[in-house]
Amino acid sequence: MIFSVDQDTETLDRLPEQQLAQLNVLERADLEEWVIREPRILGEDLLVISSEYSNFADLRDRLDVLAIDTEGKLVVVELKRDRADRTTDLQAIKYASYCATLTAEDVQKDYRAFWNGREGTDRSPEDVGREFVDFLQQTVIEDAPYLDDGWANFELDDTPRILLAAGSFGPEITSPVMWLIEEFDMDITCTRIEAYSHRDRLILNSQQVIPIPEAEEYLTKRREKQEKQKQTSVTFTLPALLERQVLAEGDVVVFDESEVPDGTDREWDPNDDFWRARVTGMTGQQNNVEWLHDGNMYSFTGLTKEILRQLVDRDTDKPLNGFAYWTHPEFGWETLLQLREKEVRENRGT
């Protein structure tokens, strides 16, 4: 609630919340314009790239506001003057998919065209580059902050964020948004725009409703649980395969050809020791497989991460299940994870 206090008379008045429509506020001419002028209305620092953005090939759709945050992520903003309608989230997801193909230079060119047209100015690429360098966190900017033609030199995040701003949100929006956040880790924010009238002035207040701190704590715990379950599954895969004699000491397994990433110059060859590992049969320690390429000991997950790092510089902190990447030639080249789930058993003559 918003209150007005008269310090002279010590009068305390509660301001009744009103709908923007009741205050004759228009969605595009007013609310969208205010966001362009002062994006902090949405509750965070944003640099507006454009409004009514429609630079999508062969499409006539227009998203309300396209912005970028200080971490170098595009923000697709959908505005609704009052209650968000049933398709607001779907619209935003569609626009985010369109924007996912934009590059850092594309964004700066769109920014230049929008603001030069809006203000009648003549920003050069160098001017725009400086504005982006000043706005973005320094960790986002490359060592050489500017390209030869003046644009800011930074890597644009591949996944745009979604920010829905409206007078209110019903369960037809909040339920699917929470599901998308929980199940697919999508970055979606719902911000409620509250409106009040006081002494011939319009007062706006923004409040983030999704994710709220309580929800963020819940999501964190949920992710921790899923990670523990994933780790538990990995922990028991090797003992289970050894117990059923699907794997035995000395068995050689081969990296799955279908998991070889695009963009690597190294050719997959099942006889090349780079793609081969030997099982030690030891379960009481983490490193229980020998990479024939270097003779060192790894866990299946650790070895998989190291191979992908050498091939395409994949971040070793990213999670994966190493047993899904290794095949057993004696079992039709199925992966160890598939063999674990199928509960197959080998008779080795015992």
N, C-alpha and C positions, 0 to 999 in steps of 0.2 A: 504494500500500500504506500501511497505517496501522501504526505501531509504538508500543509502550509502553516508556518508559525509566524504570527505577528508579535515581534519582540516587545513592541510598545505596550500592547494590551494583553500580552501573554495568551492570545487566542490561538487555539489549535484547531485547524480545520482539515478534515480528510477530503482529498480530491477524488471524486468518483471517476473510475476508469471509463473511457468512452471508446467506441469504435471509430476508426479513422473515417469511415464513411459518414458517420454522424457529424464529424467535424469538417465535412466537405473536402477531405483530402483525397486526391486522385492517385492511383497506383503508379502510373508512369510519369505524369507531369510533376508530381510532388514527391512521393516516397522515393522513387528511383532517382530523382534529381538530388534529393538530400543525401542519399547514399553516395552518389558520385562526388558531391562536394565534400562530404565528411564521412568516409567509410567506417569510422569508429562508431557510428550509430549501430553497426552490426556487432560491436563488442570487441573488436581487435584491430590491430594495425594491418591495413591492406593498401596496396597500390592498385588503383583502378586502371585496367588496361583499356576497357571499352564498355559501352552499354548498347543494348539492342544488337548484340553481336551476331553477325550472320555470315561470317567468312567460312562457310562450310560448302564444299563442292557439291553442286547439284541438289542442294537442300534449301528450303525457304524458311527454316526455323530460325528464331531469334531468341537468344538467351538474354535475360534482363541485364545482368552485370557480370563481366569477366574481370577478375582481379588476380593478384599474386600476393602471397604472404611473405614474411621475412625469411622463411626457410626455403624459398624458391619453389613453392608448390602453387600451381594454378588453383584458383577458387572459383567454382561455378556458383553464382548467387541467383537464386530464384526468389522473387518477392511477391507476396500476396498482401494486399491492403488489409484484409480481415482474415477470416478463417482459411487456412490452406485447403485447397480442394483435393479430391481423390487422386488426381493425376500429377500433383506437384512433384512428388518424389520420382515418378517415372520420367517426367520431363527433365529433371535435373540429371538423372542417370544417363539419359540419352545425350544431353549436352556434354556431360563429362566424357563420354566415349568419343564424341566428335573432337573435343579439345585435347585428347590424349596424344594426338599425332602432331601437335604443335611443337616447334622447337623454340629455344630461347631467342633466336633471331626473329622468328615469326612473331613472337609475343611483343618484342620491342618495336617491330615495324607497325604492328597493329596499334600499339600505344602511341607511337608518333603520329600516325594518321588520325587517330581519334582526337588527341588533344590539340593538334595543329588545326584540325577542322573546327573543333569546339571553341577554341580561344582565338583563332585567327593568327596563330603564331607560326614560326618557322623553325621548330626544333630540328637540329641536325642529328645524325646518328651519334655524334660525340656528346651532344647535350643529353640525349636519351640514355646513352651508356652511363654517363655520370649520375643521372637520377637513379638508375637501377643499382649501381654500385653503392651509392649513399643509402639506399633503402634496404637492400638485402644484408643479411648477416654475413660477416666476413668469412665464415666457414663455408659459405656457398660459392663465393667468388674464387675463381682459379688463381694460381700464382701470378699469372699475367692478367690483370683485371680487365684489359680492353683488347678487343680484336683489332686487326689492322685497319678496318673500316670504321672503327669508333664504337661499335656495339659492346655492351658489357659481356665479359667472358664468364659464363656460368653454365652449369648443367641444370636443365629444367627437369624437375621430378616427373617420372613417367605417369604417375597416377594423380589426376586432379582431385582436389577436395570438393565436397558439396556443402553449401551453406543454404539452408532454407530459412527465410525470415518471413514471419506472418503475424497477424494479430492474435491468432490462436491455432492450436493443432488438435485435431481429433484423433481417435484411435486408428482411423483409416490411414493416418500418416505415421503416428508414433509406433504402432506395432510393426509395420514392415521395416521402418528405419532401425528400430532396435534389433530386429532379426538380421538385417544386413550388417549391422555393426558386430553383433555377437558371432554370427556364423561365417562371415566373409571378411571381417576386419576392415570394412569400408569406413572411410573417414567422412562422416556425415555429421553436421551440426544443425540443430534446430534452435533458432533464436526467436523469442517472442518479442514483438514490438508493442509496448503499452503506450497508450495515448491519454493525455489529460489536458483539460482546459483550465487556465487560471489567469484571471485579470487580463483578458484579451490576448493571452499568449498560449501557444500550443506547446505542451511539454511531452517529450518522448523519453521513454525508458526502455532499454533493451535488456533482456534476461535470457541467458542460455538455459534451455530446458532439456535438451538432449545433446551430449550426455551430461547429466548432472553429476556432481562429485560422488554421490552414493552409487550411481550406475557405473561410473568409471572404476570404483573400487570393486564392484561386483564383476565387471568385465575382466579386470586384472586377475582376480581370483580364479575366474573361469579359465582364462588362458593358462594360468599356472597349473591348474588341474589337468587340462588337456596335455600340457607338456610333460607332466609327470606320468600320465597314462602312456604317452608316446614313448617315454624313456623306459617304462616298465616293459612295454611290448618288445623293445629292442633288447633289453637285458635278458629276457627269457628265450629269445629266438635261437641263439647259438646253443645253449644247453639242450633245448628241445631237439634240434637237428642232430646233435651229437648222440643224445640218448636213443633216438630212433635209428641211428647209424646212417642217416642221410649224408651226414658229414663225418669224416674220420680224420685222425691225425695224418697229415701228409697229402690230403686231397688238394688238388689245384682247382681254383675257381677262376672264372673269366669275367671281366667287366662287360656288362650288357651292351651290345652294339647299339641298341635303340636309345640308350641313355647318353651316347657320345654327343656332346653339345655342338650346335652349329657354330661355325666360325673358327674351328680348330684346324690346324694344318696337319696334325698327326693322324695318320690313317689307322683305323682299327684293324688289328691282326691278332687272332686268337693265339698265335704262336709267339707274339712279341711280349717279352716279359713286362713291358710297361702296363699291359692289360691283364696281367696274371698275378694271383696271390696264392700262398700256400697256408692251409689251416694247420695250426700247431696242436689243436686239441685241448689247450689249456683254458679252463673256465674260471679259474680263481684270480685272474688279473684282467685288466682292461685291454691291454694290447695282446691280441691272441691270433693275429694273422700276419704273415710275412709278405711284404711286397717284393716280388722277385726282381723288380726293376732296380731297387737300391739295397735290398737285404735287410731293411729296417722293419721293426715290429710296429703294428698299428692296431687299433680297433677297426672293425669294418666301416663304421661311420667316419672315423678319423682318416682312414686311407682314402675313402671316397671323396671327402672334402679336399684332401691334398691333391688328388688327381685332377679334380675340377679346377682347383686353384692354378695348377700348372698349365692346364689347357686353355682356360678362358678367364683366369684371374677372378674366379668366383669367391665371394666373401666367405671365409671359413666360419664366421659366426652365424651364418644362415643355417637353420635347422634342416636336417634331412634324415631319412632312415637308410643307412648304408646297405642293409640287407636287400633293399629293392633294386640295387645297382649291380649285384653280382649273380652270375648264372653258374649252374653246375652242369658241365658237359655230359655227365653220366645220367642225368635226368632230363634229357630233351632240351637242355639249355634254359630250363625254367629258372627264375630268380629264387634266391634263398627265401625271400619273403613269401613267394607263391608256394614254395615247398613247405614252409612252416604252416601256412594256412590250410593246405590240402591234407595235412596230417599223413603224408606218405611215409612208408617205412622201407628200409632196404635190408635185404638179407645178404650179409657179407660172408656167408659160408660158416657161420657160427651156430 
